[in-house]
Amino acid sequence: MRLTINDNELEVETFGDADAPVLIAHHGAPGLGSRAEPRATFAPFADTFRVIVFDARGSGVSEGNGPFTHEQWVADVDALRAWAGVETFVMAGGSYGGFISMEYAIRHPERVRALVLRDTSADHENEKAAEQNALSSTRVTIDRAKLDRINSGTVRDDADLRDCWREILPLYDHVYDPAAVEAKVEATYYRYATHNFAFAVNQPNYDIKAQLSRITSPTLVTVGRSDWITPVASSQTIVDLIPDSRLVVFENSGHSPQIEEADLWRATVREFLSEVGADRPAKA
């Protein structure tokens, strides 16, 4: 469905009973990501939750009115919460979606019943290690110019973003499957202006470590052991700084344990949400 959220049309999907506790999941990779990943990941939770997934402003098939700032993306999440008619909900996000999820929980701690994070970071200190991991990969030989353009937010157009994305995709999974890489390239929506703003403007200034203590909700942080871009150390930093948090490392995954170890990942998330009572109706 199309919803006008803060003067911008978003493509939104919902799953589950209208009266169930709400879970909003935010995709990663602005300008490259879409609701497809959180839909595949969280739609199975519709037996317990009212799951809401969406293409963020400037991504997928949603409208692309700026600004593409973290503040605006957080405001869009809160407007979706209001549209859903709930005071509190479960916030979930992976990779760059984890940035927005944490920033939402910092700005609106009273709204978040539980926070589920996956393969993310609280600053941009991982960038140097990620670059080294890419250039030293034994899977593929990375074109340094393409790596630099996608990392710095200086891709030329949608076609260039596609080429740069194809260049680094082999690094993401625990087991490299060239056919799976090509399938991902074909399935991706390319919105280069959104990507460039996120990585040229937002990312260089991104550091929320000092604010993580303001997150009051129970928090589950998950990460793949062989994640090349947001490694285990990034997740450990988050857990060290959020008071009520825990870390689970998935040994046979790269950047996407929700795909590579899907059954175990979902079981882990379900157990956490049940333990903290987020799968039960919110108190009036």
C-alpha positions in Angstrom: 0.0 0.0 0.0 1.1 3.6 -0.5 1.0 5.8 2.6 1.9 9.5 2.7 4.3 9.8 5.6 5.7 13.2 6.4 4.9 14.5 2.9 6.5 11.6 1.2 4.9 8.5 -0.2 6.2 5.2 1.2 5.5 1.7 0.0 4.3 -0.2 3.1 3.3 -3.8 3.8 1.8 -5.3 6.9 1.4 -8.8 8.1 -0.4 -10.3 11.1 -3.4 -9.5 13.2 -4.3 -5.8 13.5 -4.6 -6.2 17.3 -1.2 -8.0 17.8 1.9 -6.2 19.2 3.6 -4.2 16.5 7.0 -4.8 15.1 8.5 -2.3 12.6 11.6 -3.5 10.7 13.9 -1.1 8.9 15.9 -2.3 5.9 19.6 -1.4 5.4 21.6 0.1 2.5 19.7 3.3 1.7 19.4 3.6 -2.1 20.0 -0.1 -2.5 17.9 -1.8 0.2 14.2 -2.3 0.2 11.4 -3.9 2.2 12.2 -7.3 0.5 14.8 -8.3 3.2 12.8 -7.4 6.3 9.7 -8.9 4.7 11.4 -12.2 4.2 13.0 -12.0 7.7 10.0 -10.9 9.8 6.9 -12.0 7.9 7.1 -15.3 9.7 6.7 -13.4 13.0 3.2 -12.5 11.9 1.9 -15.4 13.9 2.7 -13.2 17.0 3.1 -9.7 15.8 1.7 -7.1 13.5 4.7 -6.8 11.3 5.3 -3.5 9.3 7.9 -3.3 6.6 8.5 -0.5 4.1 10.7 1.0 1.6 12.4 4.0 3.3 12.3 7.4 1.8 14.4 7.4 -1.3 14.7 3.6 -1.4 12.9 0.8 -3.2 9.8 2.2 -4.9 9.0 4.8 -2.3 9.0 8.5 -3.2 12.4 10.3 -2.9 11.7 13.6 -1.4 14.7 14.7 0.8 16.2 15.1 3.1 17.9 11.7 3.4 19.1 12.3 6.9 19.0 10.0 9.9 16.7 12.5 11.6 14.2 12.3 8.8 14.3 8.5 8.6 13.7 8.4 12.3 10.8 10.8 12.0 9.3 8.6 9.3 9.4 5.6 11.6 7.6 7.5 14.3 5.0 8.6 11.8 4.5 4.9 10.8 4.1 4.1 14.5 1.4 6.7 14.8 -0.3 5.5 11.7 -0.4 2.0 13.2 -2.2 3.5 16.2 0.2 2.2 18.9 2.2 3.9 21.7 4.9 1.3 21.9 6.4 -1.3 19.5 9.4 -3.6 18.8 12.0 -1.8 16.6 14.2 -4.0 14.4 16.9 -3.1 11.9 19.9 -4.6 10.2 23.1 -3.0 8.9 22.3 0.7 8.1 18.8 0.0 9.3 20.4 -0.7 12.6 21.7 2.9 12.6 18.2 4.2 12.3 16.8 1.7 14.8 19.3 2.7 17.4 18.8 6.4 16.7 15.0 5.9 17.1 15.5 4.2 20.4 17.8 7.1 21.6 15.3 9.8 20.6 12.1 7.9 21.7 13.2 5.4 24.4 9.6 5.4 25.8 8.3 4.0 22.5 10.5 1.0 22.2 9.4 -2.3 23.9 12.4 -4.2 22.6 15.2 -3.5 20.1 16.5 -6.1 17.6 19.7 -5.3 15.8 21.7 -7.2 13.2 25.1 -6.7 11.8 25.4 -3.0 12.5 27.7 -0.4 14.1 27.5 2.6 16.4 30.1 4.6 14.5 32.1 4.5 11.3 35.3 3.1 12.8 34.7 -0.2 11.0 35.4 1.5 7.6 39.1 1.1 7.6 39.0 -2.6 8.6 36.2 -3.2 6.0 38.3 -1.7 3.3 41.3 -3.8 4.2 39.0 -6.9 4.3 37.7 -6.1 0.8 41.1 -5.5 -0.7 42.7 -8.6 0.8 39.8 -10.9 -0.1 40.8 -14.2 -1.7 37.4 -14.7 -3.3 37.6 -11.9 -5.8 39.9 -9.1 -6.8 38.1 -5.9 -5.9 38.4 -2.8 -8.2 39.7 -0.2 -5.9 38.0 2.7 -7.8 34.6 1.1 -7.5 35.1 0.3 -3.9 36.1 3.9 -3.2 33.1 5.3 -5.1 30.5 3.2 -3.3 32.1 3.7 0.1 32.5 7.5 -0.3 29.1 8.1 -1.9 30.4 9.4 -5.2 28.8 7.0 -7.6 27.9 8.6 -10.9 24.4 7.4 -11.6 22.2 4.3 -11.0 24.1 2.2 -13.6 27.4 3.0 -11.8 25.8 2.1 -8.4 24.8 -1.2 -9.9 28.3 -1.9 -11.1 29.9 -0.9 -7.7 27.3 -3.0 -5.8 28.1 -6.0 -8.0 31.8 -5.5 -7.2 31.4 -5.8 -3.4 28.5 -8.2 -3.1 30.8 -11.3 -3.2 32.2 -10.2 0.2 28.9 -10.4 2.1 28.1 -14.1 2.5 29.8 -16.8 4.6 29.8 -19.0 1.5 30.4 -17.3 -1.8 27.8 -18.2 -4.5 28.3 -16.2 -7.8 24.8 -17.1 -8.9 23.3 -15.7 -5.7 25.3 -12.6 -6.2 23.9 -12.0 -9.7 20.4 -12.7 -8.4 20.9 -10.0 -5.8 22.2 -7.6 -8.4 19.1 -8.1 -10.5 16.7 -7.9 -7.6 18.0 -4.5 -6.3 16.4 -1.1 -6.8 19.1 1.5 -7.5 18.6 5.0 -6.1 22.1 6.6 -6.4 21.2 10.0 -5.0 20.0 8.4 -1.7 23.0 6.2 -1.5 25.4 9.1 -2.2 23.8 11.3 0.5 23.9 8.6 3.1 27.6 7.8 2.5 29.0 11.2 1.6 27.1 13.3 4.2 25.6 11.1 6.9 28.3 8.4 7.3 31.4 10.6 7.9 29.7 12.2 10.9 28.1 9.1 12.3 29.0 8.3 15.9 26.3 7.6 18.5 28.4 5.7 21.1 28.0 8.5 23.7 24.2 8.3 23.3 23.7 4.6 23.5 23.2 4.7 27.3 19.9 6.5 26.7 18.4 3.3 25.2 16.3 1.8 27.9 14.7 -1.1 26.1 15.9 -4.7 26.2 18.2 -5.1 23.2 19.3 -8.1 21.2 22.4 -7.6 19.0 23.1 -10.3 16.4 26.1 -10.6 14.0 27.7 -13.1 11.7 31.1 -14.3 12.7 32.6 -13.6 9.3 30.9 -10.2 8.6 33.4 -8.3 6.6 31.9 -4.8 6.9 30.4 -4.6 10.4 32.4 -7.2 12.3 31.8 -8.7 15.7 33.8 -6.0 17.4 31.3 -3.4 16.2 28.5 -5.3 17.8 30.4 -5.8 21.0 30.9 -2.1 21.3 27.1 -1.6 21.1 26.5 -4.3 23.8 29.1 -2.7 26.0 27.2 0.7 25.8 23.5 -0.2 25.9 22.6 -1.1 29.5 20.1 -4.0 29.0 21.6 -5.7 26.0 23.0 -9.1 24.9 25.1 -10.3 22.0 24.6 -13.4 19.9 27.2 -14.4 17.3 26.2 -16.7 14.4 29.2 -18.8 13.6 28.3 -19.8 10.0 27.2 -16.4 8.7 28.6 -13.3 7.1 26.6 -10.1 7.0 23.2 -11.8 6.9 22.6 -14.5 9.6 18.9 -13.9 9.2 19.4 -15.6 5.7 22.4 -17.9 6.2 21.2 -19.3 9.5 17.6 -18.3 9.2 16.0 -21.0 11.5 18.5 -20.4 14.3 18.3 -16.6 13.9 14.5 -16.5 14.1 14.5 -18.9 17.0 16.9 -16.7 18.8 14.9 -13.6 18.2 11.6 -15.2 19.2 13.2 -16.5 22.4 14.4 -13.0 23.2 11.1 -11.3 22.5 9.2 -13.8 24.5 11.6 -13.5 27.5 11.3 -9.7 27.6 7.5 -9.9 27.2 7.4 -8.0 23.9 5.3 -10.7 22.2 2.4 -10.0 24.6 -0.1 -7.1 24.4 1.2 -3.8 25.6 -0.1 -2.6 29.0 -2.8 0.0 28.6 
